Amino acid sequence: MPAKDELARRRYEKLVGRLESMMRTALKPQYRGYYGQLILNGDDLAEMGELKDVRRAAREAGNRLGWKPTTRLVNGRLFVLDEREAPAEIEKLAQDASAKAMDRAWQEHQ
């Protein structure tokens, strides 16, 4: 039985590492590590294993990145989000980027 536990532990650590890498890659450098998010679709989730294990691994990966991680399952997709409050200058930068994206979408719609 201990060999099975060791295999499960190694599999879990590999999953945490993979998720941490994906989360790190998804970060926008200008936000200095804040506003992190990762969205895993149903195919990603099926490949990674049981939902409860993926959620737990995602929270651990987020903690390793300094996030205050939370997970939400919506329509078969798992959202992993950093819920830390960002410093004012980064919050303003993100708000400006969102406003520009909304303006572009509005102009394309017209």
Rosetta constraint file for C-alpha pairs under 8 A:
AtomPair CA 1 CA 5 HARMONIC 6.53 0.50
AtomPair CA 2 CA 6 HARMONIC 6.16 0.50
AtomPair CA 3 CA 7 HARMONIC 6.20 0.50
AtomPair CA 4 CA 8 HARMONIC 6.15 0.50
AtomPair CA 5 CA 9 HARMONIC 6.09 0.50
AtomPair CA 6 CA 10 HARMONIC 6.19 0.50
AtomPair CA 7 CA 11 HARMONIC 6.13 0.50
AtomPair CA 8 CA 12 HARMONIC 6.09 0.50
AtomPair CA 9 CA 13 HARMONIC 6.16 0.50
AtomPair CA 10 CA 14 HARMONIC 6.12 0.50
AtomPair CA 11 CA 15 HARMONIC 6.25 0.50
AtomPair CA 12 CA 16 HARMONIC 6.21 0.50
AtomPair CA 12 CA 53 HARMONIC 7.73 0.50
AtomPair CA 12 CA 57 HARMONIC 7.01 0.50
AtomPair CA 13 CA 17 HARMONIC 6.16 0.50
AtomPair CA 13 CA 57 HARMONIC 7.97 0.50
AtomPair CA 14 CA 18 HARMONIC 6.14 0.50
AtomPair CA 15 CA 19 HARMONIC 6.11 0.50
AtomPair CA 15 CA 48 HARMONIC 7.31 0.50
AtomPair CA 15 CA 54 HARMONIC 7.57 0.50
AtomPair CA 15 CA 57 HARMONIC 6.56 0.50
AtomPair CA 16 CA 20 HARMONIC 5.99 0.50
AtomPair CA 16 CA 57 HARMONIC 4.90 0.50
AtomPair CA 16 CA 58 HARMONIC 6.43 0.50
AtomPair CA 16 CA 60 HARMONIC 6.77 0.50
AtomPair CA 16 CA 61 HARMONIC 5.43 0.50
AtomPair CA 17 CA 21 HARMONIC 6.15 0.50
AtomPair CA 17 CA 61 HARMONIC 6.97 0.50
AtomPair CA 18 CA 22 HARMONIC 6.30 0.50
AtomPair CA 19 CA 23 HARMONIC 6.02 0.50
AtomPair CA 19 CA 57 HARMONIC 7.43 0.50
AtomPair CA 19 CA 58 HARMONIC 6.11 0.50
AtomPair CA 19 CA 61 HARMONIC 6.27 0.50
AtomPair CA 20 CA 24 HARMONIC 6.01 0.50
AtomPair CA 20 CA 58 HARMONIC 7.41 0.50
AtomPair CA 20 CA 61 HARMONIC 4.73 0.50
AtomPair CA 20 CA 62 HARMONIC 6.76 0.50
AtomPair CA 20 CA 64 HARMONIC 7.64 0.50
AtomPair CA 20 CA 65 HARMONIC 7.44 0.50
AtomPair CA 21 CA 25 HARMONIC 6.12 0.50
AtomPair CA 22 CA 26 HARMONIC 6.27 0.50
AtomPair CA 22 CA 38 HARMONIC 7.43 0.50
AtomPair CA 23 CA 27 HARMONIC 6.61 0.50
AtomPair CA 23 CA 36 HARMONIC 7.09 0.50
AtomPair CA 23 CA 37 HARMONIC 6.72 0.50
AtomPair CA 23 CA 38 HARMONIC 5.84 0.50
AtomPair CA 23 CA 61 HARMONIC 7.97 0.50
AtomPair CA 23 CA 62 HARMONIC 7.62 0.50
AtomPair CA 24 CA 65 HARMONIC 7.62 0.50
AtomPair CA 26 CA 36 HARMONIC 7.10 0.50
AtomPair CA 26 CA 37 HARMONIC 6.95 0.50
AtomPair CA 26 CA 38 HARMONIC 6.81 0.50
AtomPair CA 27 CA 31 HARMONIC 7.69 0.50
AtomPair CA 27 CA 33 HARMONIC 6.25 0.50
AtomPair CA 27 CA 34 HARMONIC 7.69 0.50
AtomPair CA 27 CA 35 HARMONIC 7.54 0.50
AtomPair CA 27 CA 36 HARMONIC 5.56 0.50
AtomPair CA 27 CA 37 HARMONIC 7.43 0.50
AtomPair CA 28 CA 32 HARMONIC 7.22 0.50
AtomPair CA 28 CA 33 HARMONIC 7.18 0.50
AtomPair CA 28 CA 36 HARMONIC 7.90 0.50
AtomPair CA 29 CA 33 HARMONIC 6.85 0.50
AtomPair CA 30 CA 90 HARMONIC 7.95 0.50
AtomPair CA 31 CA 35 HARMONIC 6.91 0.50
AtomPair CA 31 CA 90 HARMONIC 5.77 0.50
AtomPair CA 31 CA 93 HARMONIC 7.72 0.50
AtomPair CA 31 CA 94 HARMONIC 7.47 0.50
AtomPair CA 32 CA 90 HARMONIC 7.92 0.50
AtomPair CA 34 CA 67 HARMONIC 7.77 0.50
AtomPair CA 34 CA 82 HARMONIC 7.15 0.50
AtomPair CA 34 CA 84 HARMONIC 7.33 0.50
AtomPair CA 34 CA 86 HARMONIC 6.13 0.50
AtomPair CA 34 CA 90 HARMONIC 7.88 0.50
AtomPair CA 35 CA 81 HARMONIC 7.57 0.50
AtomPair CA 35 CA 82 HARMONIC 5.93 0.50
AtomPair CA 35 CA 83 HARMONIC 7.60 0.50
AtomPair CA 35 CA 84 HARMONIC 7.87 0.50
AtomPair CA 35 CA 86 HARMONIC 7.53 0.50
AtomPair CA 36 CA 67 HARMONIC 7.74 0.50
AtomPair CA 36 CA 81 HARMONIC 5.96 0.50
AtomPair CA 36 CA 82 HARMONIC 5.17 0.50
AtomPair CA 37 CA 79 HARMONIC 7.05 0.50
AtomPair CA 37 CA 80 HARMONIC 5.44 0.50
AtomPair CA 37 CA 81 HARMONIC 4.52 0.50
AtomPair CA 37 CA 82 HARMONIC 6.29 0.50
AtomPair CA 38 CA 79 HARMONIC 5.86 0.50
AtomPair CA 38 CA 80 HARMONIC 5.06 0.50
AtomPair CA 38 CA 81 HARMONIC 6.68 0.50
AtomPair CA 39 CA 77 HARMONIC 6.70 0.50
AtomPair CA 39 CA 78 HARMONIC 5.71 0.50
AtomPair CA 39 CA 79 HARMONIC 4.63 0.50
AtomPair CA 39 CA 80 HARMONIC 6.34 0.50
AtomPair CA 40 CA 44 HARMONIC 5.67 0.50
AtomPair CA 40 CA 45 HARMONIC 6.40 0.50
AtomPair CA 40 CA 77 HARMONIC 5.55 0.50
AtomPair CA 40 CA 78 HARMONIC 5.08 0.50
AtomPair CA 40 CA 79 HARMONIC 6.51 0.50
AtomPair CA 41 CA 45 HARMONIC 6.29 0.50
AtomPair CA 41 CA 76 HARMONIC 6.64 0.50
AtomPair CA 41 CA 77 HARMONIC 4.51 0.50
AtomPair CA 41 CA 78 HARMONIC 6.53 0.50
AtomPair CA 42 CA 46 HARMONIC 6.10 0.50
AtomPair CA 42 CA 76 HARMONIC 5.52 0.50
AtomPair CA 42 CA 77 HARMONIC 5.74 0.50
AtomPair CA 42 CA 78 HARMONIC 7.99 0.50
AtomPair CA 43 CA 47 HARMONIC 6.24 0.50
AtomPair CA 44 CA 48 HARMONIC 6.27 0.50
AtomPair CA 45 CA 49 HARMONIC 6.40 0.50
AtomPair CA 45 CA 50 HARMONIC 7.61 0.50
AtomPair CA 45 CA 51 HARMONIC 6.85 0.50
AtomPair CA 45 CA 54 HARMONIC 7.42 0.50
AtomPair CA 45 CA 77 HARMONIC 7.98 0.50
AtomPair CA 45 CA 78 HARMONIC 7.80 0.50
AtomPair CA 46 CA 50 HARMONIC 7.40 0.50
AtomPair CA 48 CA 54 HARMONIC 6.76 0.50
AtomPair CA 49 CA 53 HARMONIC 6.97 0.50
AtomPair CA 49 CA 54 HARMONIC 6.71 0.50
AtomPair CA 50 CA 54 HARMONIC 6.30 0.50
AtomPair CA 51 CA 55 HARMONIC 6.07 0.50
AtomPair CA 52 CA 56 HARMONIC 6.18 0.50
AtomPair CA 53 CA 57 HARMONIC 6.02 0.50
AtomPair CA 54 CA 58 HARMONIC 5.94 0.50
AtomPair CA 55 CA 59 HARMONIC 6.22 0.50
AtomPair CA 55 CA 71 HARMONIC 6.50 0.50
AtomPair CA 56 CA 60 HARMONIC 6.32 0.50
AtomPair CA 57 CA 61 HARMONIC 6.07 0.50
AtomPair CA 58 CA 62 HARMONIC 6.07 0.50
AtomPair CA 58 CA 69 HARMONIC 7.87 0.50
AtomPair CA 58 CA 71 HARMONIC 7.81 0.50
AtomPair CA 58 CA 80 HARMONIC 6.90 0.50
AtomPair CA 59 CA 63 HARMONIC 6.19 0.50
AtomPair CA 59 CA 69 HARMONIC 5.41 0.50
AtomPair CA 59 CA 70 HARMONIC 6.55 0.50
AtomPair CA 59 CA 71 HARMONIC 7.40 0.50
AtomPair CA 59 CA 80 HARMONIC 7.76 0.50
AtomPair CA 60 CA 64 HARMONIC 6.33 0.50
AtomPair CA 61 CA 65 HARMONIC 6.55 0.50
AtomPair CA 62 CA 66 HARMONIC 6.42 0.50
AtomPair CA 62 CA 67 HARMONIC 5.07 0.50
AtomPair CA 62 CA 68 HARMONIC 6.89 0.50
AtomPair CA 62 CA 69 HARMONIC 5.38 0.50
AtomPair CA 62 CA 82 HARMONIC 7.42 0.50
AtomPair CA 63 CA 67 HARMONIC 5.22 0.50
AtomPair CA 63 CA 68 HARMONIC 6.50 0.50
AtomPair CA 63 CA 69 HARMONIC 6.64 0.50
AtomPair CA 67 CA 82 HARMONIC 5.24 0.50
AtomPair CA 67 CA 83 HARMONIC 7.17 0.50
AtomPair CA 67 CA 84 HARMONIC 6.51 0.50
AtomPair CA 68 CA 81 HARMONIC 7.96 0.50
AtomPair CA 68 CA 82 HARMONIC 5.21 0.50
AtomPair CA 68 CA 83 HARMONIC 5.26 0.50
AtomPair CA 68 CA 84 HARMONIC 5.42 0.50
AtomPair CA 69 CA 80 HARMONIC 6.67 0.50
AtomPair CA 69 CA 81 HARMONIC 5.54 0.50
AtomPair CA 69 CA 82 HARMONIC 4.72 0.50
AtomPair CA 69 CA 83 HARMONIC 6.16 0.50
AtomPair CA 70 CA 80 HARMONIC 5.79 0.50
AtomPair CA 70 CA 81 HARMONIC 5.39 0.50
AtomPair CA 70 CA 82 HARMONIC 6.57 0.50
AtomPair CA 70 CA 83 HARMONIC 6.99 0.50
AtomPair CA 71 CA 78 HARMONIC 6.70 0.50
AtomPair CA 71 CA 79 HARMONIC 5.50 0.50
AtomPair CA 71 CA 80 HARMONIC 4.56 0.50
AtomPair CA 71 CA 81 HARMONIC 6.32 0.50
AtomPair CA 72 CA 78 HARMONIC 5.71 0.50
AtomPair CA 72 CA 79 HARMONIC 5.10 0.50
AtomPair CA 72 CA 80 HARMONIC 6.66 0.50
AtomPair CA 73 CA 77 HARMONIC 5.59 0.50
AtomPair CA 73 CA 78 HARMONIC 4.50 0.50
AtomPair CA 73 CA 79 HARMONIC 6.24 0.50
AtomPair CA 74 CA 78 HARMONIC 6.41 0.50
AtomPair CA 74 CA 79 HARMONIC 7.53 0.50
AtomPair CA 86 CA 90 HARMONIC 6.19 0.50
AtomPair CA 86 CA 91 HARMONIC 5.79 0.50
AtomPair CA 87 CA 91 HARMONIC 6.16 0.50
AtomPair CA 88 CA 92 HARMONIC 6.13 0.50
AtomPair CA 89 CA 93 HARMONIC 6.25 0.50
AtomPair CA 90 CA 94 HARMONIC 6.18 0.50
AtomPair CA 91 CA 95 HARMONIC 6.12 0.50
AtomPair CA 92 CA 96 HARMONIC 6.08 0.50
AtomPair CA 93 CA 97 HARMONIC 6.26 0.50
AtomPair CA 94 CA 98 HARMONIC 6.16 0.50
AtomPair CA 95 CA 99 HARMONIC 6.13 0.50
AtomPair CA 96 CA 100 HARMONIC 6.21 0.50
AtomPair CA 97 CA 101 HARMONIC 6.21 0.50
AtomPair CA 98 CA 102 HARMONIC 6.16 0.50
AtomPair CA 99 CA 103 HARMONIC 6.14 0.50
AtomPair CA 100 CA 104 HARMONIC 6.20 0.50
AtomPair CA 101 CA 105 HARMONIC 6.21 0.50
AtomPair CA 102 CA 106 HARMONIC 6.04 0.50
AtomPair CA 103 CA 107 HARMONIC 6.12 0.50
AtomPair CA 104 CA 108 HARMONIC 6.12 0.50
AtomPair CA 105 CA 109 HARMONIC 6.13 0.50
AtomPair CA 106 CA 110 HARMONIC 6.42 0.50
